[in-house]
């Protein structure tokens, strides 16, 4: 009897610790909005920020938005481009939030990925307190190679 109570206490402690860790991780990132390819919406559920490659001698931050969890992967942007995490949007920004790269890998697009950095704009950008947040949006539907795509996302994630 004594042994089963100890096991129950240990099991309960492990469950509480795991739930607390999951809640902390979920609190690190928030994502909502629309991502469409050829008028087909997908539910982007995961966002992360990574140190990007410098462009024109300026540091960049790579934002990776995906349908499936990519948190444990070291090469999230590359794998996301090739569909490992479902549909994906990979955005490169400067530290002030200016968009410098945009790669679209939507499952409904025949040609993917599509690169279109001038089509998406950042607003309400903040990079403070270890968090990056903002709004990424196109001005309605965008067309590339006879296909359409559209983005209107609000996000928050841990800074790289």
MOQUI-V700601 format. One record per pair of residues at least 24 apart in sequence whose ideal C-beta (glycine too) atoms are under 6 Angstrom apart, sorted by the first residue. I is the first residue (numbers start at 0). GAP is how many residues later the second one is. If there is no record, write none. Layout:
# MOQUI-V700601
i=I gap=GAP
i=I gap=GAP
This chain:
# MOQUI-V700601
i=27 gap=130
i=28 gap=128
i=29 gap=126
i=30 gap=124
i=31 gap=122
i=32 gap=119
i=32 gap=120
i=32 gap=121
i=33 gap=118
i=34 gap=116
i=35 gap=114
i=36 gap=69
i=36 gap=71
i=36 gap=72
i=36 gap=112
i=37 gap=70
i=37 gap=109
i=37 gap=110
i=39 gap=68
i=41 gap=25
i=41 gap=45
i=45 gap=24
i=46 gap=108
i=46 gap=110
i=47 gap=109
i=48 gap=83
i=48 gap=108
i=48 gap=110
i=48 gap=111
i=49 gap=110
i=50 gap=109
i=51 gap=40
i=54 gap=45
i=57 gap=36
i=58 gap=36
i=59 gap=32
i=60 gap=32
i=61 gap=30
i=62 gap=28
i=63 gap=26
i=64 gap=24
i=80 gap=24
i=80 gap=32
i=96 gap=25
i=96 gap=28
i=96 gap=37
i=103 gap=45
i=108 gap=38
i=110 gap=34
i=113 gap=30
i=115 gap=28
i=119 gap=31
i=129 gap=29
i=130 gap=25
i=131 gap=25
i=131 gap=27
